[in-house]
Every structure is written in C-alpha cells, then in structure tokens.
Amino acid sequence: MFRALLLAAGQLLDPAFRRPLLLGAVLALAGGFGIAGLVGWGLGEVAGGSGWFAGVVAAAGGVLALFAVFWFFVPLLLAVASLFTDGVAEAVERRHYPALPPARGAPAAVQAWAGGALALKMAGLTLILLPLSLLLPIVGALALWAVAAIGLGEGLFEGVAMRRMGRDAAAALRRRRRGEIWGMGAALALLALVAPLNLLVPVLGTAAMTHLLHRPE
C-alpha cells in the first residue's frame, strides 16, 4: 500500500498529470466555495432579517460553513477524481506497466455514473453524521473519517478497475482486497483534511489505486 502511494507521489510531476492536477484543483476549490456559499445562504434565510437572532445565526453560520466544507470536501474530491480517472490511470500504466494490453473495461458512461453515485451517497452519509459530530465531536469525527476512508478507497479502486473489467468484476475484486483498499482510503482521507494537500487527492489517489490494482494478489 505504501509503495503504491510512493510510486504515485513520484509521478506527480509527470507532464500527463499537469492538466488533471490543475483542473482538479480548480473544480475542487470552486465546489468548496459553492458549499460554503450555499450553507451561508441557507442560514441567512433562516435568520430572516436583523436583530440579535440574525446576528447569532450569522456568526454560527460562518463556523458551520467551514465545518461543512471541511467534511463535504471529501465526496467532492471523489466526484472530481471520477472525471480524470482514465487519463491518470493511463499515464501510470504507460510509465510503469507498458506491457499491459489496451484498456477494455466498462463504458465511460458507466464509470462516470458509478463515481457520481458514490459521491452522492457519501455526501448523504456525511449530512446524516454531521449532527453527531456536533453533539459528540470525537465520535462524530471518527465516524466521518471512516465514511471518507471507505468511500475514497472503494470509489477510487473501482474507478480504475472498471477501465479493465466490467462493473461486477471490479466490485468482486474490490471485496476480495477490501483490507488494503480501506487502508489506502484511510491514508487518502487523512490527506484530504490537510489543505492544500487535499487538492492532490483526486490525482494521487487515482494513481495509487492504479498501482494497487496491478499489484499481484
């Protein structure tokens, strides 16, 4: 697992990674600002005017907006990663696994749908767990991190696996290698909480999972 991460990190300066890194960072930042703006707007509507209550809600809104961005950034990164899976995985295979035949897996539409659906599922689980993290910060934070670890691990692995096999075969392989996939997801979930290193997660995670895919079982 750690070797896969090191190999992926060693390729971050590859010219083939520049466009995914730049576009991924721009999209992730835009999404983060969008989440913060949406939370702020919603709380402003709740406050509904001026006075002490509106002031309290506005002050709480800033804290809540930052908190929401902090945790919702992970499913956002997963959605961004699904847009660049093919190019990043292809660059990794071209450099490290040149003997592989051309990728003939699930259709691109199926891959994009699977990535988007998982990102939405993670966002829903995050939304459900947010109240728990406010009431029991340590327990809630651990639960949110676990969701992020599993979601990033399984989502990124299946994304690269479906380039070379059907969706059912990719899911079966993911179940067989669940331990190392969750371990990789846990490392990526920790990185996703560290700005600005979190902007590397879509490309770094996709590259690392490509190495993990091609590691002998």
C-alpha positions in Angstrom: 0.0 0.0 0.0 2.7 2.5 1.0 4.8 1.5 -2.1 1.8 2.4 -4.3 1.5 5.8 -2.6 5.2 6.5 -3.0 5.1 5.5 -6.7 2.1 7.7 -7.2 3.8 10.6 -5.4 6.9 10.2 -7.5 4.9 10.7 -10.7 3.1 13.9 -9.7 5.5 16.0 -11.8 4.7 13.9 -14.9 3.5 16.2 -17.7 0.5 13.9 -18.2 -0.6 14.8 -14.6 -0.5 18.6 -15.0 -3.9 19.1 -16.6 -5.7 16.8 -14.2 -3.9 18.4 -11.2 -4.8 21.9 -12.3 -8.4 21.3 -13.4 -9.0 19.1 -10.3 -7.8 21.8 -8.0 -9.9 24.5 -9.7 -13.0 22.3 -9.6 -12.5 21.3 -6.0 -11.9 24.9 -4.9 -15.0 26.1 -6.8 -17.0 23.3 -5.3 -15.7 24.2 -1.8 -16.7 27.8 -2.2 -20.1 26.7 -3.5 -20.7 24.6 -0.5 -19.8 27.4 1.9 -22.0 29.9 0.0 -24.9 27.5 0.0 -24.7 27.0 3.7 -24.3 30.7 4.3 -27.3 31.5 2.2 -29.5 28.8 3.9 -28.6 30.2 7.3 -29.3 33.7 6.2 -32.8 32.6 5.1 -33.3 31.0 8.5 -32.2 34.2 10.3 -34.6 36.2 8.1 -33.6 39.8 8.9 -31.9 41.8 11.5 -31.7 41.8 15.3 -29.8 39.7 17.8 -31.1 36.3 16.5 -30.0 37.1 13.0 -26.6 38.1 14.3 -26.2 34.8 16.3 -27.2 32.8 13.3 -24.8 34.7 11.0 -22.0 34.1 13.4 -22.8 30.4 13.8 -23.2 30.3 10.0 -19.5 31.1 9.4 -18.4 28.3 11.7 -20.9 25.8 10.3 -19.9 26.7 6.7 -16.3 26.0 7.4 -17.3 22.7 9.2 -19.4 21.7 6.2 -16.7 22.4 3.7 -14.2 20.5 5.8 -16.2 17.3 5.6 -18.1 17.7 2.3 -14.8 18.3 0.6 -14.1 14.5 0.6 -17.2 13.4 -1.5 -16.4 16.5 -3.7 -12.9 15.2 -4.3 -14.3 11.8 -5.2 -16.6 13.3 -7.8 -13.7 15.3 -9.2 -11.5 12.2 -9.3 -14.1 10.4 -11.5 -13.6 13.0 -14.2 -9.8 12.2 -14.6 -9.6 8.5 -13.8 -8.9 7.4 -17.4 -6.1 9.9 -18.2 -4.3 9.5 -14.9 -4.5 5.7 -14.9 -3.4 5.6 -18.5 -0.3 7.7 -17.7 0.6 5.4 -14.8 0.2 2.3 -16.9 2.2 3.8 -19.7 5.2 4.5 -17.4 5.1 1.5 -15.0 3.2 -1.2 -16.9 3.9 -0.8 -20.6 3.3 -4.5 -21.4 -0.4 -4.2 -20.5 -2.9 -4.5 -23.4 -5.2 -1.6 -24.2 -7.9 -1.0 -21.5 -11.2 -2.6 -22.5 -13.5 -2.3 -19.4 -16.9 -0.8 -18.6 -18.2 2.0 -20.9 -17.1 5.5 -19.9 -20.8 6.4 -19.1 -21.0 3.5 -16.6 -17.7 4.6 -14.9 -18.9 8.2 -14.6 -22.3 7.2 -13.3 -20.7 4.9 -10.6 -18.3 7.6 -9.5 -21.1 10.2 -9.3 -23.5 7.9 -7.5 -20.9 7.0 -4.8 -20.0 10.7 -4.3 -23.7 11.5 -3.7 -24.0 8.5 -1.3 -21.0 9.8 0.6 -22.5 13.3 0.7 -25.7 11.9 2.1 -23.9 9.9 4.8 -21.9 12.9 5.7 -25.0 15.0 6.0 -26.5 12.4 8.4 -23.4 12.2 10.5 -22.9 16.0 10.9 -25.3 16.4 13.8 -23.5 13.6 15.6 -20.2 15.4 15.1 -21.7 18.5 16.7 -23.1 16.6 19.7 -20.2 14.2 20.1 -17.2 15.8 18.3 -14.7 12.9 18.8 -17.1 10.1 17.9 -18.6 12.1 15.0 -15.2 13.0 13.6 -14.1 9.3 13.7 -17.3 8.2 12.0 -17.0 10.9 9.3 -13.3 9.8 8.8 -14.4 6.2 8.5 -17.0 7.1 5.9 -14.4 9.1 4.0 -11.9 6.3 4.1 -14.2 3.6 2.8 -15.8 5.9 0.2 -12.5 7.1 -1.2 -10.9 3.7 -1.1 -13.7 1.8 -2.8 -14.6 4.6 -5.2 -11.1 5.2 -6.5 -10.3 1.5 -6.7 -13.5 0.6 -8.6 -12.9 3.6 -10.9 -9.5 2.4 -12.1 -10.6 -1.3 -12.1 -13.6 -0.6 -14.4 -11.2 0.6 -17.0 -10.1 -3.0 -17.4 -13.1 -5.1 -16.4 -16.9 -4.9 -16.0 -18.5 -3.3 -13.0 -19.5 -6.6 -11.4 -15.9 -8.0 -11.8 -14.5 -4.7 -10.4 -16.8 -4.9 -7.4 -15.9 -8.6 -6.7 -12.2 -7.7 -6.9 -12.7 -4.8 -4.5 -14.4 -7.1 -2.0 -11.5 -9.6 -2.1 -9.0 -6.8 -1.5 -11.0 -4.8 0.9 -8.4 -4.5 3.7 -5.7 -2.9 1.6 -8.2 -0.7 -0.2 -9.7 0.6 3.0 -6.1 1.2 4.3 -5.3 3.2 1.2 -8.6 5.1 1.6 -7.8 5.9 5.3 -4.5 7.4 4.3 -6.1 9.5 1.5 -8.9 10.6 3.8 -6.3 12.0 6.3 -4.6 13.8 3.4 -8.0 15.1 2.3 -8.3 17.0 5.6 -5.0 18.9 5.1 -5.2 22.0 2.9 -3.8 22.5 0.3 -2.5 18.9 0.1 -6.2 17.8 -0.2 -6.2 19.2 -3.8 -3.7 16.4 -4.7 -6.1 13.6 -3.6 -8.0 13.0 -6.9 -4.8 12.5 -9.0 -2.6 11.0 -6.3 -5.4 8.6 -5.2 -6.2 7.5 -8.7 -2.5 6.9 -9.5 -2.0 5.0 -6.2 -5.1 2.8 -6.8 -3.8 2.0 -10.3 -0.6 0.6 -8.7 -2.7 -1.3 -6.2 -4.9 -2.8 -9.0 -1.8 -4.2 -10.8 -0.1 -5.5 -7.7 -0.3 -9.3 -7.6 -2.9 -10.7 -5.2 
